Amino acid sequence: MTIEKVMAKDIITIHKDQTVSDALKLMSKHKISRLVAISPKNGELVGIITEKDMAIKIASAKYENVPLSHMRISTIMTPDVITAKTSDSKVKVLKTMVDKHIGGIPILDDEDNVVGMVTKTDFLNDMDAEQYKETPIKEIMTNRVVTVGPDERLVHARRLMIDNDISRLVVVSSGLIMGVITSKDVARTVIDFKKRVPEKYQHSQIRNLFVQEVMSQTIETTTKDATIADVAEIMVTNEFSGMPVSDDKNKVQGIVSKTDILKYVYDHNRKRGNY
């Protein structure tokens, strides 16, 4: 099967000269986590911007004094974009995503025009194989969970995400799961903060934002014995990119992400000679 049969064809693009505020509005409106950046002159692909890009760069010391109206997509996007062709197989594209640790790939036609996008969610929608319905999450979950306390500062949470190359942290107090904070939460909070707070006060006040002010308190967890197929369905339905794994006392035991699931899918099929 070619990736053309799987990809989303109604892709959302943004001009490289637009602002990060514009990008976040588009992501929120269309419930997506990445945008293809194009040239306003000829519509050519020039980069890609993700929620993680925004969380890391917008709150950095380099940009903390830059007004949102001056912060262009071109300054924070990733210019070297990994792409695929419409004729590439679904298997080949999944391998690229797993090997390169990326969550989405723009799809080009034979004339290098952007005609689609494929993401982790597109692959998770195809989880009907019996193997996935029988294998428990404990086989693939990450046991070492990076956590943060609700009373810790937002800048500390952001640094943990950067240092560990992750997009979410489990918020824990006295060993119990209190919530989750993601790169999306960080990006939206910093952008909203920059809009509300006069520029001369931003430098000092942004460091007084705490995790508990930003984290998602209404969370859904899973258990170690839940199947891969069940968890994949929950993620797709609720638009989660990851879920904490807890015991019956709400203590964190691990975390599972879309990436963990796709790695398993790829490895399972490779071992069977399907890839």
N, C-alpha and C positions, 0 to 999 in steps of 0.2 A: 504494500500500500504506500502510495506517495504522500508526502506531507500536505499536498494540496487538498487532500480529502479530509484532513484533520484541522488545518489552520483556520483561524478566524479571518474572514475576508473584510469585515467592516472595521478596519484599523483606525485608531485615533492618532493623529499626528499633531505636532506643534512646531511652529517656526522657531528657529534657533534664536531669533531676536526677541521673542516673547519672554515674559518674566516667570520666575518660579511660582508666583501666585497664580498665574494662568495655568501652569502645569498642575498644581495641586487641585484647582477647581475642576479641571478636566478629569483627573484621576478619580476624584470623589463622585463626580456626576456619572461617570461610566463604570465605576467600581473596578478599576484596573490599577496596577501598581507600576506600570512603566509606559513611557510614551516614545514614539519614534520622532526624532527631531529632523526636520527637513529645511532645505534652503528656501527662503521666500522668493528667490529669483526663478529657480527652475524646478523646485520640488524634489530635488535629489536628497537622498539619505545622507545626513552629515553626523548623526550621533544618536544616542539613546539616553534617556534619563529615567531613573528609578526612584522610588521612595527612599531607598537606602542612600543614594547619591545625595538627596536633599538633606536627609538627617545628618549625614556626616559633614557635609560642606557648609550648609547654611549656618550651623551653630559653631563653626570653627572660628578661631581667633582671626583668621584672615578675612572673614566675611561678616563678623559680628557688628561692625560699624557701617556696613554697606546697606543703604535703604533698599527695600524690596523692589522699588520702582527702578532701581539701577542694576538689579541682579538678573542678568540675562541667562537664558537656557544655555547659551554657548559657553558660559564660564564654568558651569558645573556638570555638563553632560559628559558622557564617555564618547570620545570621537571615533575610536577604533572599534567598530561594531562587527560582531560575529554574525554572519548571515547564512542563509541556506537558499537553495533553489526550489522552485515548485516541483521539479522532477526528482528531488532527493527523496529517499525512502523515509518513512516514519522512524524506522530503526536507526538510520544514520543520524537523523536530527536528535533523537533521544540520546544517542551516544555522545554527540557534541555537547549537549546540555549537561550531561553527567560529568564528562571529562573536564569541561571548562568551568563548571560550577556556576552556571548562569540560569536564570529563571525564565528567559524569553528570547526568542530569536525572530527577527524580521525575515520574511520570505520574499525573495526577488524573482521576477520572471526572467526570460532570456535576454531582455534588454535592460536588466538591472533596475527595473522599477519596483518599488515596494508595493506588493499586492496582498500581503497578509502578515499575520503574526501567530506564532505558536508559543504557548506557555506551559508551565507545569500542570495547570488545571486541565488543559486539553488532553493530556495523557492520563490524568487521574479519572477522567470520565469513562475510561475504558478499563475497568477493574473487575470484570465478570469471571475471570478464570478461577477455577476451583482452588488453585494454589493460594490465591490471595484471600479467599474466603475461609481458608483453614489455618493460615499462618498468623500467629499472634504478634501483636506490636512489640512485645518484649524481645523478639528476635532482631528487630531493626532499630529500636529506639536508642537515643543517646543517653547513656547513664549519667555522664558528667554534665550537670545542668548549671549554667551560669545564672546566678540569682542576684537580686538586689533588694535592699530593704525599702519599705515605703517612705521612710524618713531620710533616705539618702538623696543627694542632689541630682537633678536631671543631667547636669554636665558629667557627673560620674557615671550615670547609666549609659550615656552616649559614648564615653570613653571605653566602657566595657564592651559595647557592641563593636567598636572599631578594633580593639585589641584582640577580640576573639572571632572577628569576621562573621558576626551573626546579626540577625535582624530583629531578634526578640529576646527579652529577658523575663524570667519568672520572678514575680515579686513575692517575697517570702518574709513572714514575721513569726518568730518562735517556731520555725519549722513548718508552718502551715502556709498554703498557697493563698495569697491575698488578691492577686491579679496578674496581669501580663502587661508589659510595656513594649511597644514595637517601634521600628524606625519610622513608621507612618505617624505614630503618636508624637514622636519627637519633632518631626518635620512640621506637622500641623501646629503644634504648640509654639514653636519658635516663630513661625510665620505670623500666627495670630498675635504673639507677643510684640513682634516688630511693628505690627499695624497699630496696636493700642498704646504702646509706651513711647513717649518722646525719645528721640535718638540719644540725647545727652544722658538719659538715665538707663539706657539699655545695657551698657557694659556691666554695671554693678548689679542691676536687678535680675538679669537673666541667670545669674549664679545663685539666686535665692529661690529658684523654682525647684520643687521637690517632686519625687517620683509619684507620691500619692495624689498629687494634683493632676497628673497626666495619665496614669495607668488606667487600663480597662478593668473595672471591678467585676463586671458581669462576664464571667468566663465559663467555658465548658472544658472539662477535663476528660480524659479517658483512662482506662485501666490497662495493665500489662497484658491481660488476656483478651482484650478486644482484638478482632481480626483486622488485617491490613485493609481489606475491602470495606469494612464498616467505618474505619477511621477516615479512609479516603472519601467516602460518601459524606461524612460529617463535614470534612474540610471544604468540599465543593459546595455543599448546600449552604454553609454558613460563611463561606469566603474566608476561611482561616488559612494561613500559610504554615501554621504550626500549632501543636496542642501540648499542654503539660500532661504528664502521666502521673496519676496519684493513687494512693491506697485508700482504704475505706475511712481513714481519719483525715483525709485531705492533705497528707504530707506528700511532698514531691518525690517521685521515684525516677523520673526521667522526662524526656521531651522527644516528640516525634514531629518531623517536618515533611513537607511535600518532597523535599530533596531526598530524605531518608527513604521514602517510599519509591521514588523513581530509581534510586540506586538499586534497590532490591529487584524491581521489575526488570531493569536492564541485566543485572547479574544473573537472575533466574533464567532469563531467556538465552543469555549467552552460554550458560552452562549446558543448556538443552540443545544448543546448536542452532537456535532460531535466529541468532544475530551474527 
